[in-house]
């Protein structure tokens, strides 16, 4: 289980088996030596400044020393020399503990340095960024022995260069089958060198205290005999990211995240599987729930699971107003909006600007005119809550900047890294990567803004009024969502008196980008911070959302058999 978690650290969402395979092949980015000389110092001056910034850091000095040697000596017969070389190292310090049924079942510490080397051949317009030319990843020694570090760098650089040579030839051959684009998009965006060496970060927490808390929280299962499983986990990470490249960029920045996850599951009498999994992710440990606070959250979770077992199933088909609480709205924004404002370069030969549902939506309306979205990596806090997505310089050495993605409902910008797309020739500081993984445009801190926000009470009253006017006995309110945006906590809101009834077994069949554009009629004034784990942590901040018409129907899922015999006694 621990190995899977490490694989998640270094590969983002891709789960691999075994610690040695926890390194993903990487794609990188690269600029041309001919980049605007007015905007940056001469290479020699840039590298002098780079070495000065690295002084005293053994790893950083080794990276720059070997980078200098690679620039001077990396040349293979009948293959042009590289125009760009990049070394990125993520030093990961990770603690993971998990308890189940009142006992600790995982307790792991990991310390690893993940290297990614990129060598680019060609130029900005067309280079070796193709298949096997996307970089090499490996594990570096943990101490700062310069010879050991440089030897590993040398081998990875040599492999990356050879593969880049083959990749460029393959790419040029593949492009011959496509007609010539009269307005081609460059393969790589130019960027000025950046020197930003921040202090190294490390984990600070009470390990013994957290193990005890996890045991106590999961020990509550004895009070809830109808619940089949209860787990609690803590995943604390400190990642220091180093980046040096042949343009003169030197960055070192750190991020610490603290993630606590609760989980419980049960089956209803008819066999339907039910679950709850509240989580808490922050950048400051003091923001996590206390021992007593987490015990309270766990009891609430378990009581909800018990209530779900007794809740009626959604039998009928319903079409009408549905109110999503801010917790559920964050998931909608992340999946239906966030992933579609990323400026992903299409496959070779494809004429589209980007990929996703908003690929052809540039400068058109994608949301109601009272909504706007900004993604701002420079935001560290929101209403007193820490934001795990923020950073000063991205994984491609570009300074972070706020981007207004949607203004008054109109899509005005995509989030892009150093791989350009049509109409977006330069990075806007959103190139991110998991340790050892491919950099690309990512959500960072995505904030939903509204010019017509209303209180949660007003929105609920609006639901009651709408269903009353339509002659319906009730509407729906969604508290939380599960995988695939299926409702986990769904309540009927009755027109007669506004009281709520918990139900189970429902799905939304038409919750998509068209619904967001046409059927979203109001939002709340209750924005909720949702910090999210992953290869590159992100933050979504959305208020509650009210749709005037959405279809709710019974889920078409089979029910599992109940256990063939009862659980063990809860007392010795």
Secondary structure, DSSP 8 states (H G I E B T S, - for coil): -HHHHHHHHHHTT---SSGGG-----------TTS-TTTS--HHHHHHHHHHHHTT-HHHHHHHHHHHHHHHH--BTTB---SEEEEEEEEEEEEEEEEETTEEEEEEEEEEEEEEEEEE-B-SSSBS-SGGGS-EEEEE-SS--HHHHHHHHHHHHHHHHHHHHHHHHHHHHHHTTS---TT---SS------EEE---------HHHHHHHHHHHHGGGGG-TT--EEEEEEEEEEEEEEEEETTS-EEEEEEEEEEEEEEEEEE-TT--EEEE--EEEESSGGGS--HHHHHHHHHHHHHHHHHHHHSEE--S-EEEEEEE-HHHHHHHIIIIIGGGSB-----TT---SS-STTTT-TTSB-S-TTEEEEE-TT--EETTEE-TT--SB-TTS-B---EEEEETTEE---B--SS-BTTB-S--S-EE--TTS--EE---EEEEEESS-B-HHHHHHHHHHHHHHTT-SEEEEEEEE-GGG-EEEEEEEETTT--EEEEESEEESS-SHHHHHHHEEEEBS--EEEEE-SSS-EEEEE--EEEEEEEEEE---------SS----S--
